[in-house]
């Protein structure tokens, strides 16, 4: 329709005016139009200073606390230099790859354990810093690693919500929490203990936007490393890093200790995502359809290892704000012990389809929290293959990516 409209334009108007000086802060005019050039770094830093205890974080760095932040040659570089190094007193060099480049320095600006492996390895050594973080190309997602402790995005959401009151901007608590359906239920346990609203939404930030605008939630997040709050209606990678620093500064504990205490209070949700990329779209579609057909027969079934099915459905979301319905958002199989198997078909790849398998096992507060994740999830991995047959039907021996 837009293209058809372009074909019927018969006139347009122009004005001769000098170029707007985009490198000069302030108000300018182009004809009758007013153009205001702002400094987004300064504006953002000023907002963050209203949310977080910058004095406490300054004292943390002054005490010898060391961190590394990888801006991945993307947009958060100037913000991180200005806030972490200039305002908060982190030593120069704390921010790595801080100059935004058109090709991201020929790297991949995705803050995960594949593209930030060097950081992860460094944090696992005695001589490494106390805290590591990274943000992605457009600055909305984040990676959090403490000394000897990688924090999964699902756990990070739960921990941020549980400790948000330690930051001035959230001292009165949070109204509610929202997570995408595939994200682990760790945040649900926090919401339940705090007695606040908990929303499980389809994947996609627009669903969070409705809840944020309506004041129903204060903090939201997704398993793909996006977290945000009502300071903007978007995910914000640097915001998450600063909230983590605020929490560490006030609690005067390292990330690993904070995480372990959280598990001892709320229990641990062992969690992983297995991606099967570039799968033949026809095979993938048939696989999901066949699994959907099994769902009505699954509730009540016992598959051993205490895996009794509590519910099995194709997730359907009724938006509590605008009343809209979103159906067929992913297959969910939930068990009586809090474990889950989730399978979604994603079209975000460039070739074929991507099958995303999410596996989650809940270990109570007094249970074992020191198991290796894939080991802890072995029974669910085996059961998912029994039910969906991904490897058998796609011919894949292993997932393309495990996170």
C-alpha positions as CSV (number, residue, x, y, z in Angstrom):
1,X,0.0,0.0,0.0
2,X,2.9,2.4,0.7
3,X,4.4,1.6,-2.6
4,X,1.2,2.2,-4.5
5,X,0.8,5.6,-2.7
6,X,4.3,6.6,-3.9
7,X,3.2,6.2,-7.5
8,X,0.5,8.8,-7.2
9,X,2.6,11.7,-5.7
10,X,2.6,14.4,-8.3
11,X,4.4,17.3,-6.5
12,X,6.7,17.8,-3.6
13,X,8.3,20.9,-2.0
14,X,11.8,21.6,-1.0
15,X,13.6,24.4,0.8
16,X,17.1,25.8,0.3
17,X,18.7,25.8,3.7
18,X,22.2,25.2,5.1
19,X,23.1,21.8,6.6
20,X,22.2,21.4,10.2
21,X,25.3,21.1,12.4
22,X,24.7,17.8,14.0
23,X,27.9,18.0,16.0
24,X,26.8,21.1,17.8
25,X,24.6,20.8,21.0
26,X,21.7,23.2,21.0
27,X,18.8,24.5,19.0
28,X,19.0,25.4,15.3
29,X,16.6,26.3,12.6
30,X,16.1,24.9,9.1
31,X,13.5,27.0,7.5
32,X,10.6,27.0,9.9
33,X,11.6,23.7,11.4
34,X,13.3,23.7,14.8
35,X,16.1,21.1,15.2
36,X,17.5,20.4,18.7
37,X,20.8,18.5,18.9
38,X,21.2,16.7,22.3
39,X,24.0,14.8,23.9
40,X,22.3,11.4,24.5
41,X,25.3,10.2,26.7
42,X,24.9,13.1,29.1
43,X,21.1,12.7,29.2
44,X,21.3,9.0,29.8
45,X,24.0,9.4,32.5
46,X,21.8,11.9,34.3
47,X,18.9,9.5,34.3
48,X,21.0,6.7,35.7
49,X,22.2,8.9,38.5
50,X,18.6,9.3,39.6
51,X,18.1,5.5,39.7
52,X,21.4,4.2,41.3
53,X,23.5,5.0,44.2
54,X,26.6,6.4,42.4
55,X,28.3,7.3,45.7
56,X,28.1,3.6,46.8
57,X,29.4,2.4,43.4
58,X,32.3,5.0,43.5
59,X,33.2,3.7,47.0
60,X,33.2,0.2,45.6
61,X,35.7,1.1,42.9
62,X,37.8,3.1,45.3
63,X,38.1,0.0,47.6
64,X,40.0,-1.8,44.8
65,X,37.0,-3.6,43.2
66,X,37.9,-4.4,39.6
67,X,35.7,-4.9,36.6
68,X,35.9,-5.2,32.8
69,X,33.2,-4.1,30.4
70,X,33.3,-5.1,26.8
71,X,31.3,-2.7,24.6
72,X,32.1,-4.9,21.6
73,X,32.9,-1.9,19.4
74,X,29.2,-1.0,19.6
75,X,27.0,1.8,20.9
76,X,27.5,1.4,24.6
77,X,31.2,2.3,24.4
78,X,30.8,6.1,24.9
79,X,28.1,5.6,27.6
80,X,30.3,3.1,29.5
81,X,33.4,5.4,29.3
82,X,31.4,8.4,30.5
83,X,29.6,6.6,33.4
84,X,31.9,3.8,34.6
85,X,35.3,5.5,34.1
86,X,34.5,9.2,34.3
87,X,31.6,9.4,36.8
88,X,32.1,6.3,38.9
89,X,35.9,6.3,39.0
90,X,36.6,2.9,37.5
91,X,40.3,2.8,36.2
92,X,40.9,3.8,32.6
93,X,40.9,0.7,30.6
94,X,38.0,-0.8,32.4
95,X,36.0,-0.4,29.2
96,X,37.2,-2.6,26.4
97,X,36.4,-2.1,22.7
98,X,34.7,1.2,23.6
99,X,34.8,2.8,20.1
100,X,31.7,2.2,18.0
101,X,32.7,0.9,14.6
102,X,30.6,0.2,11.5
103,X,31.8,-3.4,11.3
104,X,32.1,-3.8,15.1
105,X,35.8,-4.3,14.7
106,X,35.0,-7.3,12.6
107,X,33.6,-9.0,15.7
108,X,30.2,-10.2,16.5
109,X,28.5,-7.8,19.0
110,X,26.5,-10.5,20.8
111,X,27.1,-10.7,24.6
112,X,27.2,-14.4,25.1
113,X,29.7,-17.0,26.2
114,X,30.8,-17.7,22.6
115,X,31.8,-14.2,21.6
116,X,32.9,-13.2,25.2
117,X,34.8,-16.4,25.9
118,X,38.0,-14.5,26.7
119,X,36.2,-12.5,29.3
120,X,34.7,-15.6,30.8
121,X,38.0,-17.4,31.0
122,X,39.6,-14.4,32.6
123,X,36.9,-14.2,35.3
124,X,37.5,-17.9,36.1
125,X,41.1,-17.2,37.1
126,X,42.4,-15.9,40.5
127,X,44.1,-12.9,38.8
128,X,41.0,-11.9,36.9
129,X,38.8,-8.9,37.9
130,X,35.8,-9.2,40.3
131,X,33.1,-8.5,37.8
132,X,32.7,-8.7,34.0
133,X,29.9,-7.4,31.8
134,X,29.2,-6.8,28.1
135,X,26.4,-5.3,26.0
136,X,25.4,-5.9,22.4
137,X,25.3,-3.9,19.1
138,X,22.4,-1.7,20.0
139,X,23.0,-1.7,23.7
140,X,19.8,-3.5,24.8
141,X,21.1,-6.9,26.0
142,X,23.7,-7.7,28.6
143,X,26.1,-10.4,29.9
144,X,26.9,-10.7,33.6
145,X,29.9,-12.7,34.9
146,X,31.3,-12.6,38.5
147,X,34.4,-14.1,39.8
148,X,33.9,-17.9,39.1
149,X,30.2,-17.3,38.4
150,X,28.4,-16.8,35.1
151,X,24.9,-15.5,35.8
152,X,22.3,-16.9,33.4
153,X,19.9,-14.2,32.0
154,X,17.0,-16.0,33.7
155,X,18.7,-15.9,37.1
156,X,19.9,-12.3,36.5
157,X,16.3,-11.2,36.1
158,X,15.2,-12.9,39.3
159,X,18.2,-11.5,41.2
160,X,17.7,-8.0,40.0
161,X,14.0,-8.1,40.9
162,X,14.8,-9.5,44.4
163,X,17.4,-6.9,45.1
164,X,16.1,-3.8,43.2
165,X,15.0,-2.1,46.4
166,X,18.7,-1.6,47.2
167,X,18.9,1.1,44.4
168,X,17.3,4.5,45.1
169,X,15.1,4.4,42.0
170,X,13.4,1.2,43.2
171,X,13.6,1.7,47.0
172,X,9.8,1.3,47.3
173,X,10.0,-2.1,45.6
174,X,8.7,-3.3,42.3
175,X,5.0,-3.4,41.2
176,X,5.5,-6.6,39.3
177,X,7.8,-8.7,37.1
178,X,7.3,-10.0,33.6
179,X,9.3,-12.7,31.7
180,X,9.0,-14.2,28.3
181,X,7.5,-17.7,28.4
182,X,10.7,-19.6,27.5
183,X,12.6,-17.7,30.3
184,X,13.0,-19.8,33.5
185,X,10.5,-19.5,36.3
186,X,13.2,-18.2,38.7
187,X,11.6,-14.8,38.7
188,X,8.2,-16.4,39.5
189,X,9.5,-17.5,42.8
190,X,10.7,-14.0,43.6
191,X,7.3,-12.5,42.7
192,X,5.5,-15.1,44.8
193,X,7.7,-14.4,47.9
194,X,7.3,-10.6,47.4
195,X,3.6,-10.9,46.9
196,X,3.6,-9.0,43.6
197,X,2.2,-9.5,40.1
198,X,4.0,-12.0,37.8
199,X,3.4,-12.1,34.0
200,X,4.4,-14.8,31.6
201,X,4.3,-13.3,28.0
202,X,5.1,-14.5,24.5
203,X,8.6,-13.7,23.2
204,X,8.7,-10.1,22.0
205,X,9.2,-6.9,23.9
206,X,5.9,-5.3,22.8
207,X,4.1,-7.4,25.4
208,X,6.3,-6.0,28.2
209,X,5.7,-2.5,26.8
210,X,2.0,-2.8,27.5
211,X,2.6,-3.9,31.1
212,X,5.2,-1.3,31.7
213,X,3.0,1.5,30.4
214,X,0.1,0.3,32.5
215,X,2.2,0.3,35.7
216,X,1.6,-3.5,36.1
217,X,5.4,-4.3,36.2
218,X,8.6,-2.6,37.0
219,X,11.2,-5.1,35.8
220,X,11.1,-7.5,32.9
221,X,13.4,-9.8,31.0
222,X,14.0,-12.6,28.6
223,X,16.3,-15.6,28.4
224,X,18.1,-14.1,25.5
225,X,19.8,-11.6,27.8
226,X,17.4,-8.7,27.6
227,X,16.5,-7.0,30.8
228,X,14.8,-3.6,31.4
229,X,12.6,-1.6,33.7
230,X,10.0,1.2,33.6
231,X,12.7,3.9,33.2
232,X,12.3,3.2,29.4
233,X,9.9,0.9,27.7
234,X,12.8,-1.1,26.2
235,X,15.5,-3.5,27.4
236,X,18.7,-1.7,28.5
237,X,22.0,-3.5,28.8
238,X,23.9,-0.8,30.6
239,X,21.1,-0.3,33.1
240,X,21.3,-3.9,34.1
241,X,25.1,-3.7,34.6
242,X,24.7,-0.6,36.8
243,X,21.9,-2.2,38.9
244,X,24.2,-5.2,39.4
245,X,27.0,-2.9,40.5
246,X,24.6,-1.1,42.9
247,X,23.6,-4.4,44.5
248,X,27.2,-5.6,44.9
249,X,28.2,-2.2,46.4
250,X,25.4,-2.2,49.0
251,X,25.5,-5.9,49.9
252,X,29.3,-5.8,50.0
253,X,29.4,-9.3,48.5
254,X,30.8,-10.9,45.4
255,X,28.5,-12.1,42.6
256,X,29.0,-15.7,43.4
257,X,28.0,-15.2,47.0
258,X,25.0,-13.2,46.1
259,X,23.9,-15.9,43.6
260,X,24.4,-18.8,46.1
261,X,22.4,-16.9,48.8
262,X,19.6,-16.4,46.3
263,X,19.4,-20.1,45.5
264,X,19.5,-20.9,49.3
265,X,16.4,-18.6,49.7
266,X,14.4,-19.3,46.5
267,X,15.8,-22.5,45.1
268,X,17.7,-23.0,41.8
269,X,16.2,-23.3,38.4
270,X,18.7,-25.3,36.3
271,X,18.2,-24.0,32.8
272,X,19.5,-24.4,29.3
273,X,18.6,-23.7,25.7
274,X,19.5,-26.0,22.8
275,X,19.3,-24.4,19.3
276,X,19.0,-26.5,16.2
277,X,19.7,-24.0,13.4
278,X,19.1,-24.2,9.6
279,X,16.7,-27.1,9.9
280,X,14.6,-27.9,6.9
281,X,11.5,-25.8,7.5
282,X,9.1,-28.6,6.4
283,X,10.6,-31.1,8.8
284,X,10.6,-28.6,11.6
285,X,7.0,-27.6,11.1
286,X,5.9,-31.3,11.0
287,X,7.9,-32.0,14.1
288,X,6.1,-29.3,16.1
289,X,2.7,-30.2,14.7
290,X,3.2,-33.8,15.7
291,X,4.3,-32.8,19.2
292,X,1.2,-30.5,19.5
293,X,-1.0,-33.5,18.6
294,X,0.4,-35.4,21.7
295,X,-0.3,-32.6,24.2
296,X,-3.9,-33.7,25.2
297,X,-2.7,-37.1,26.2
298,X,0.3,-36.0,28.4
299,X,-1.2,-34.5,31.6
300,X,-1.0,-37.1,34.4
301,X,1.6,-39.2,32.7
302,X,4.7,-40.3,34.8
303,X,8.0,-40.6,32.9
304,X,10.1,-41.6,35.9
305,X,12.7,-39.5,37.8
306,X,9.6,-37.8,39.4
307,X,8.7,-36.4,36.0
308,X,4.9,-36.4,36.2
309,X,3.2,-34.1,33.7
310,X,1.1,-31.4,35.3
311,X,0.1,-29.6,32.1
312,X,0.9,-29.6,28.4
313,X,-0.3,-26.9,26.1
314,X,0.6,-24.6,23.2
315,X,1.1,-21.3,25.0
316,X,-1.7,-18.8,24.5
317,X,-1.5,-15.3,26.0
318,X,-4.3,-13.0,26.8
319,X,-2.9,-9.5,27.2
320,X,-4.3,-8.1,30.5
321,X,-3.9,-4.5,29.2
322,X,-5.4,-4.4,25.7
323,X,-7.3,-7.7,25.7
324,X,-5.5,-9.1,22.6
325,X,-4.8,-12.8,22.2
326,X,-1.6,-14.4,20.9
327,X,-1.9,-18.1,20.2
328,X,0.5,-20.9,19.3
329,X,3.5,-19.2,21.0
330,X,5.3,-22.4,21.9
331,X,4.8,-25.9,23.2
332,X,5.0,-26.1,27.0
333,X,5.2,-29.3,29.0
334,X,5.2,-28.7,32.8
335,X,5.9,-31.2,35.5
336,X,4.7,-31.4,39.1
337,X,8.2,-30.7,40.5
338,X,8.4,-27.4,38.6
339,X,10.5,-28.7,35.7
340,X,9.6,-27.7,32.1
341,X,10.2,-28.6,28.5
342,X,9.5,-25.8,26.0
343,X,9.8,-26.1,22.2
344,X,9.5,-23.1,19.8
345,X,10.0,-22.8,16.1
346,X,11.9,-19.6,15.3
347,X,12.2,-17.9,11.9
348,X,14.9,-15.5,12.9
349,X,17.7,-17.4,11.1
350,X,18.7,-16.7,7.5
351,X,18.3,-20.2,6.2
352,X,15.6,-22.7,7.0
353,X,14.1,-22.8,10.5
354,X,15.6,-22.8,14.0
355,X,14.2,-25.2,16.6
356,X,14.7,-23.8,20.1
357,X,14.4,-26.4,22.9
358,X,14.3,-24.9,26.5
359,X,14.8,-27.2,29.5
360,X,14.3,-26.3,33.1
361,X,14.5,-28.2,36.4
362,X,13.7,-26.8,39.8
363,X,15.8,-27.6,42.8
364,X,14.4,-26.5,46.1
365,X,16.1,-24.1,48.5
366,X,17.5,-27.0,50.5
367,X,18.5,-29.1,47.5
368,X,21.7,-29.5,45.5
369,X,22.8,-26.3,43.7
370,X,26.3,-27.4,42.6
371,X,25.5,-29.8,39.7
372,X,26.8,-29.1,36.2
373,X,23.8,-27.7,34.3
374,X,23.7,-30.2,31.4
375,X,24.1,-33.1,33.9
376,X,21.3,-31.8,36.1
377,X,19.0,-31.7,33.0
378,X,19.9,-35.1,31.5
379,X,16.5,-36.7,32.3
380,X,14.7,-33.8,30.6
381,X,17.1,-33.9,27.6
382,X,16.3,-37.6,27.1
383,X,12.6,-37.1,27.6
384,X,12.5,-34.3,25.1
385,X,14.1,-36.5,22.5
386,X,11.6,-39.2,23.3
387,X,8.6,-36.9,22.9
388,X,9.8,-34.7,20.0
389,X,12.5,-36.7,18.2
390,X,14.5,-33.7,17.1
391,X,17.8,-35.5,16.6
392,X,16.2,-38.5,15.0
393,X,14.0,-36.5,12.6
394,X,16.5,-33.8,11.7
395,X,19.5,-36.1,11.5
396,X,21.4,-33.8,13.9
397,X,23.7,-35.5,16.5
398,X,23.9,-32.4,18.6
399,X,22.4,-28.9,18.9
400,X,24.1,-26.1,16.9
401,X,24.4,-24.0,20.0
402,X,23.9,-24.8,23.7
403,X,23.4,-21.9,26.1
